[in-house]
Amino acid sequence: MANVHSNARPRTNAARICTIVGFVFAGLALLLNPLLFGIIGLVLGIVGAVLGDKPLGWYAAIANVAAIVINMVLFAALVNN
């Protein structure tokens, strides 16, 4: 077999920790403060993906953007009632 060199970074424990904390911040962004927790979670998700936790890191980043949007829509609906 030929030696195939991959350009992808191997997943580290730091990447998985950043991804998990990113998902936790997505939940906090949905419940508490969307801008503060959502942006921090977005950054943590991107950092997790860049460090090697590819699919879950990007999913955490997307979950934080979705939490920001959902919380803002719910807040606007409650204020306009």
Residue pairs with C-beta under 8 A, 6 or more apart in sequence:
8 52
8 54
9 50
9 51
9 52
10 52
11 51
11 52
11 53
11 54
12 51
12 52
14 51
15 47
15 48
15 49
15 51
15 52
15 53
15 57
16 48
16 53
16 56
17 48
18 44
18 45
18 47
18 48
18 51
18 53
18 57
19 44
19 45
19 48
19 49
19 53
19 56
19 57
19 60
21 41
21 44
22 41
22 42
22 44
22 45
22 48
22 57
22 60
22 61
22 63
22 64
23 41
23 45
23 60
23 63
24 41
25 37
25 38
25 40
25 41
25 44
25 64
26 37
26 38
26 41
26 60
26 63
26 64
26 66
26 67
27 67
28 37
28 41
29 36
29 37
29 38
29 41
29 64
29 67
29 68
29 71
30 67
30 70
30 71
34 67
34 68
34 71
34 72
34 75
35 68
37 64
37 67
38 64
38 65
38 67
38 68
38 71
39 64
39 68
41 60
41 61
41 63
41 64
41 67
42 61
42 64
42 65
44 60
45 57
45 58
45 59
45 60
45 61
45 62
45 63
45 64
46 57
46 58
46 61
47 57
48 56
48 57
48 60
49 56
49 57
49 58
49 60
49 61
50 57
51 57
